[in-house]
Amino acid sequence: MKVSKNLLTGSILVGAATLAIIGLNQPNNVSAMGNKPEADSGSSAMMAKTYQATFYVAGMGGHFAKAVATIDPNADIPIQLSSLTKVDIGDGASHPTHDPRIDLTDTNTMFWSTYKVDPATGAPHVGKTDLRTGKIITDVNAPLPSQATKTKSLYCASGQTKDYFMPISMANLGYIDVFRKSDMKREHTVFLEGTDADSGKPYKFYHGATSNDMKKFLITVNEADAPHGNTIGKLHLIEVDADAMTQGKVKVLQKGMAVGREKESISFRADYSDDDTMIAASYADRMILLDDKLNTLDAEMMPKHEQNHDAIFTPDGRYLVLTLRTKVVDPECKNPDAPGPDEFLMDGQLRLYDVQARKLIGKATSTCLACHNQEGLESHAVLCGVDAVFN
C-alpha cells in the first residue's frame, strides 16, 4: 500500500534524546450515559500527581512495544515516552499477538498468547518471557479443540491465578484454556455451553480478565444475530470463580449486561482496578466503566477514527490508560470522515481517561507508527492489549 509520507507530518516527532509523540487533535465526545460529573478548574487532573510506568503493548507483528513513559494528567499530551523499543516473541506469521499478561506475583515475567494459528506448527502459541532480558522462557503449541471450526481470531484476552495462566479464545465456540504457569502445560479447555454461564444466545467473541485478588474471572460475551455473526449491542458480563476455572469447572458468581450499538460496539479486553472495586471494559466504539456489581458507571464514546481495545488502571484507580486503534488520515484525503484504503495508516496509540471526571483528557500518544516511521515502514500498525509495570 502506498501512502503519502505527509500523513505522518505533525503526528509523530522523534527527538534525539526523548520521544515526544504528538497525538491527533480530535474533540472529546460526550459519553452516551449523559450523567458525567461537571468538569471545572478543581477537577482531579488539575491536582494530579505524575506516574512512571513501562507499558507492554501487543502487536500483530509478533512483538510487544515496550514504552517507558511518564504520565502527567495536566499536560496537553499526558503520556510522554522516554524510550520506545520492542520485545520480540516471533514474527507476524508465527506470533501475531493481542495478549500481554504480567504475572501478578512476579513482575519480571510476562505471559502471552497468540492470535492466529502458526502455519508452521498448525497451532497458536502460548508462552512466557523474562522482561529483564526480553528472552522467551517457554513457548508451547496449543492445538485447537475440535469444536473450534472458525479460527481466524484466536487468543486475545486472558486471566490468571497464582499458579495458572488462562488465555481466552475468540473462536466460533469460545473457550478458556488453563495453563500451569510453572511449565506451561495445558490442564483444561473450558467451554461455557451447557453451564450456568451459558446465555443461550448466539455470540461472537469471548474476552475477560481476572481480579487482582485472583478470585474472580470476568468473561465478556458479545451477543450476535447468529453464531459468530454480527454483534447487536448487548454485552453479557459473567463473573465466575477463578479457582473453579483452574479445575476446569464453571461457578457463576454474578451476571450483568452492558449495552452499545449494533455492529459498532464489540467487546475486547478488560481490567480490574487494584482494589477490585471497578472494572474497565473496552467496547470498540466506547469504553465502559463498571462497578463491582457489574453496573455501568460510564460509557465513554471514542472520537472519530479511534477504536478502544484495552484499558488499564493506574495503581490508585484515578486514571485509565486506553489502547486505541487509530486511523491517521492523510492530509490530502478528499473525505477525511471516510478515508479510502490508501488514505490512512492504522496506528496504535495510548490515551488517558480521568476516572473521577469520567472523560478522556489530553491527546493520544503513538506507540506503533512512532517506531515504524523510524524504521522506514509505511504499513498499518495494529495493536490490541496492554499491560504495565508502574514504578
C-alpha positions in Angstrom: 0.0 0.0 0.0 1.4 3.4 -1.0 0.6 6.2 1.4 1.9 9.8 1.3 4.6 10.5 3.9 2.8 13.7 4.6 0.4 11.6 6.6 2.9 11.4 9.4 3.9 15.0 9.4 2.7 16.7 12.6 1.5 13.4 14.0 4.9 12.0 15.1 8.0 13.9 16.1 11.1 11.9 17.2 13.7 13.8 19.3 17.4 12.8 19.8 17.2 12.2 23.5 13.5 11.6 24.1 10.4 10.8 22.1 7.6 13.4 22.1 4.8 11.6 20.4 2.1 14.0 19.2 -1.4 12.6 19.1 -4.4 13.6 17.0 -6.1 16.9 17.9 -9.6 15.5 17.9 -12.5 16.6 20.2 -13.5 14.5 23.1 -17.0 13.1 22.7 -19.6 13.2 25.4 -20.5 9.9 27.0 -23.7 8.2 26.0 -24.5 7.9 29.7 -25.3 11.7 29.8 -24.5 11.9 33.6 -20.9 12.8 33.8 -19.6 14.9 36.7 -19.2 18.5 35.8 -15.6 19.4 34.9 -14.1 22.5 36.5 -10.7 24.0 37.3 -10.6 21.9 40.5 -11.0 18.6 38.7 -8.7 15.7 39.5 -6.4 16.4 36.6 -5.7 19.9 37.9 -4.2 18.5 41.1 -2.9 15.2 39.8 0.4 13.6 40.5 2.6 12.1 37.8 3.2 8.4 37.3 6.1 6.4 35.9 5.4 3.2 34.0 6.6 0.7 31.4 3.9 -0.4 29.1 3.9 -3.6 27.0 1.6 -3.1 24.0 0.7 -6.2 22.0 1.2 -6.0 18.2 0.3 -8.2 15.2 3.9 -8.1 14.1 4.9 -10.7 16.7 6.2 -8.3 19.3 5.3 -6.0 22.1 6.1 -2.4 22.0 8.0 -1.5 25.2 7.1 2.1 26.1 8.8 3.7 29.1 6.5 6.6 30.0 5.7 9.5 32.3 2.0 10.2 32.8 1.2 13.8 33.6 -2.6 14.3 33.6 -2.1 18.1 33.5 -0.1 18.0 30.2 -1.6 18.6 26.7 -0.1 15.2 25.9 -0.4 13.3 29.2 1.6 10.2 28.2 5.2 11.1 27.3 7.6 8.5 26.2 11.3 8.5 27.1 12.0 5.2 25.4 10.3 3.1 22.8 11.7 -0.4 21.9 10.2 -3.8 21.4 10.1 -7.3 22.9 10.0 -10.0 20.2 8.3 -13.3 20.6 8.3 -14.2 16.8 7.2 -12.6 13.6 3.9 -11.6 12.1 3.3 -15.0 10.6 4.1 -17.2 13.6 3.3 -15.0 16.7 0.8 -12.2 16.0 -0.3 -11.3 19.5 -3.0 -9.4 21.4 -2.2 -10.6 24.8 0.3 -9.3 27.4 -0.3 -10.6 30.9 2.3 -9.7 33.5 2.5 -12.1 36.4 0.8 -10.6 39.5 3.3 -12.4 41.7 6.4 -11.7 39.7 6.5 -8.6 37.6 9.7 -9.8 35.8 7.6 -12.4 34.0 5.0 -11.8 31.2 2.7 -14.5 29.9 1.3 -14.2 26.4 -0.7 -16.0 23.8 -1.1 -15.6 20.0 -4.0 -14.5 17.8 -3.6 -16.9 14.9 -2.6 -20.4 14.0 1.1 -20.6 13.2 1.3 -22.1 9.7 4.5 -23.9 10.6 3.0 -25.7 13.6 -0.7 -25.8 12.9 -1.5 -24.3 16.3 -1.4 -20.9 18.2 1.4 -20.4 20.7 1.3 -19.7 24.5 4.4 -18.7 26.4 6.2 -16.5 28.9 9.0 -14.0 28.6 11.6 -12.7 31.1 11.1 -8.9 31.0 14.6 -8.3 32.4 16.2 -9.8 29.3 13.4 -9.8 26.8 14.1 -13.5 26.2 11.5 -16.2 25.9 11.4 -18.6 28.8 8.9 -21.1 27.4 6.9 -21.3 24.1 4.4 -24.1 23.6 1.9 -25.0 20.9 -1.7 -25.0 21.9 -3.5 -27.4 19.5 -7.1 -26.3 18.7 -10.0 -28.3 20.1 -12.2 -30.0 17.5 -15.2 -27.7 18.4 -13.3 -24.7 17.1 -14.0 -24.6 13.4 -13.7 -20.8 12.7 -10.3 -19.9 13.8 -9.4 -16.6 12.1 -9.3 -15.0 15.5 -8.0 -16.9 18.5 -6.4 -15.8 21.8 -6.9 -12.1 22.8 -7.8 -11.6 26.5 -6.6 -13.7 29.4 -6.8 -14.2 33.2 -4.5 -15.6 35.9 -4.3 -17.0 39.3 -1.2 -17.6 41.4 -0.4 -20.8 39.6 -2.3 -20.6 36.3 -2.4 -18.6 33.1 -5.8 -18.7 31.3 -5.9 -17.3 27.7 -9.4 -16.9 26.2 -10.1 -17.9 22.6 -12.2 -15.9 20.1 -13.1 -19.0 18.0 -16.7 -19.6 16.9 -17.1 -21.6 20.1 -15.2 -19.6 22.7 -13.1 -21.4 25.2 -10.8 -20.7 28.1 -7.5 -22.7 28.3 -5.9 -23.3 31.7 -2.1 -23.5 31.6 0.1 -24.2 34.6 2.5 -21.3 35.0 5.4 -23.4 36.1 5.8 -25.4 32.9 3.1 -24.1 30.6 1.3 -27.4 30.5 -2.3 -27.1 29.5 -4.6 -28.8 32.1 -8.1 -27.9 30.9 -10.0 -26.4 28.0 -13.3 -24.9 29.3 -16.4 -24.1 27.2 -19.4 -22.2 28.7 -22.0 -24.0 26.7 -24.3 -26.1 28.9 -23.1 -24.4 32.1 -24.8 -21.7 34.3 -22.7 -19.1 32.4 -24.3 -20.0 29.1 -26.7 -17.2 28.0 -28.3 -19.4 25.4 -27.9 -16.6 22.9 -25.7 -16.6 19.7 -22.5 -14.8 20.3 -19.2 -13.6 18.8 -16.1 -13.5 20.8 -15.3 -14.2 24.5 -12.9 -11.9 26.4 -12.3 -11.2 30.0 -9.9 -10.6 32.9 -9.3 -11.7 36.5 -9.5 -9.6 39.6 -6.3 -8.6 41.4 -7.1 -10.8 44.4 -7.2 -13.6 41.7 -10.6 -14.8 43.0 -12.9 -13.5 40.2 -12.8 -14.1 36.5 -14.9 -11.7 34.3 -16.0 -13.2 31.0 -17.5 -10.8 28.5 -19.6 -12.2 25.6 -20.9 -10.2 22.7 -24.4 -11.3 21.8 -24.8 -11.7 18.0 -27.5 -12.0 15.4 -26.2 -15.5 14.6 -23.5 -17.8 15.8 -20.2 -15.9 15.2 -22.3 -13.3 13.4 -22.7 -9.5 13.7 -22.8 -8.1 17.2 -26.1 -6.5 18.2 -25.0 -4.1 21.0 -25.7 -6.4 24.0 -22.7 -7.4 26.1 -23.2 -10.2 28.6 -21.0 -9.8 31.7 -20.4 -13.1 33.6 -18.2 -13.2 36.6 -17.1 -16.7 37.6 -15.0 -18.2 40.3 -11.3 -18.2 39.2 -10.2 -21.1 41.3 -13.0 -23.3 40.0 -11.9 -22.4 36.4 -8.4 -23.7 37.2 -10.1 -27.0 37.9 -12.0 -27.0 34.7 -15.3 -26.0 36.3 -17.6 -23.0 35.9 -19.1 -21.5 39.0 -21.0 -18.3 38.3 -20.7 -15.5 40.9 -22.8 -12.8 39.3 -24.1 -11.6 35.9 -24.7 -8.2 34.3 -25.4 -6.6 31.0 -24.0 -3.5 29.2 -25.4 -2.0 26.0 -23.9 -0.5 22.9 -24.6 -0.1 19.2 -25.3 -2.8 16.7 -22.0 -3.8 14.8 -20.1 -0.8 16.3 -19.8 -2.0 19.9 -17.6 -5.1 20.2 -16.1 -6.1 23.5 -12.3 -6.7 23.7 -10.0 -6.7 26.8 -10.8 -5.6 30.3 -9.1 -4.7 33.6 -10.0 -4.6 37.3 -8.8 -1.6 39.5 -6.2 -2.6 42.0 -8.8 -2.7 44.8 -11.2 -4.6 42.6 -14.0 -2.1 43.1 -14.2 -1.1 39.4 -13.8 -2.7 36.0 -12.9 -1.1 32.7 -14.1 -3.0 29.6 -13.1 -1.9 26.1 -16.1 -2.0 23.8 -14.6 -0.7 20.5 -16.6 2.5 19.9 -16.6 3.2 23.6 -15.0 2.3 26.9 -17.3 1.0 29.7 -16.6 1.7 33.4 -18.3 -0.7 35.7 -18.7 -1.0 39.5 -18.0 -4.3 41.3 -21.7 -5.2 40.9 -21.3 -5.0 37.1 -23.4 -1.8 36.9 -22.4 0.7 34.2 -20.9 3.9 35.7 -19.9 5.4 32.3 -19.8 4.6 28.7 -17.1 6.9 27.2 -17.5 7.3 23.4 -14.4 7.2 21.3 -13.6 10.1 18.9 -13.9 9.5 15.2 -11.3 7.1 13.7 -10.4 5.7 17.2 -11.4 2.2 18.5 -10.8 1.1 22.0 -9.2 -2.4 22.5 -8.0 -2.3 26.1 -7.9 -0.1 29.3 -5.8 -0.5 32.4 -6.0 1.4 35.7 -3.2 3.4 37.4 -2.5 1.8 40.8 -4.6 4.4 42.6 -7.6 3.9 40.3 -7.7 7.6 39.4 -6.9 7.1 35.7 -7.1 4.6 32.9 -4.7 4.1 30.0 -6.6 3.1 26.9 -5.2 1.4 23.9 -6.6 2.7 20.6 -6.5 1.6 17.0 -6.5 5.0 15.3 -6.7 5.9 11.7 -4.1 8.6 11.0 -5.6 10.2 7.9 -3.5 11.6 5.1 -3.9 15.4 4.9 -4.5 15.1 1.2 -7.5 12.8 1.8 -10.6 14.1 -0.1 -13.1 13.0 2.5 -11.4 12.8 6.0 -14.6 11.4 7.6 -14.4 8.3 5.3 -10.8 7.8 4.1 -10.2 5.3 1.4 -7.9 2.3 2.0 -4.8 4.2 0.7 -5.6 7.4 2.6 -4.8 6.4 6.1 -2.4 4.4 8.2 -3.6 2.5 11.3 -1.7 3.5 14.4 -1.6 2.0 17.9 -2.0 4.8 20.5 -2.3 5.2 24.2 -4.8 7.7 25.7 -5.7 8.8 29.2 -9.1 8.7 30.8 -9.9 10.5 34.1 -12.0 8.2 36.3 -13.3 10.8 38.6 -14.2 13.3 35.9 -15.4 10.5 33.6 -13.8 11.8 30.4 -10.8 11.4 28.1 -8.2 14.0 28.7 -5.4 15.4 26.5 -4.1 14.0 23.3 -3.1 10.4 22.4 0.4 9.1 22.2 1.7 6.8 19.4 3.4 3.5 20.4 3.4 2.0 17.0 3.9 4.3 14.0 6.4 6.2 16.0 8.7 3.3 15.8 7.6 2.1 12.3 8.4 5.6 11.0 12.0 5.4 12.4 12.4 2.1 10.6 11.1 3.5 7.3 8.0 1.3 7.3 4.8 2.5 5.6 2.4 -0.1 6.8 -0.5 -0.4 9.2 0.4 -0.9 12.9 -2.3 -3.0 14.6 -2.3 -3.2 18.4 -4.6 -4.7 21.0 -3.8 -5.4 24.6 -1.6 -3.6 27.1 -0.1 -4.4 30.5 2.2 -2.3 32.6 4.7 -2.2 35.4 4.2 1.1 37.4 7.3 2.3 39.4 
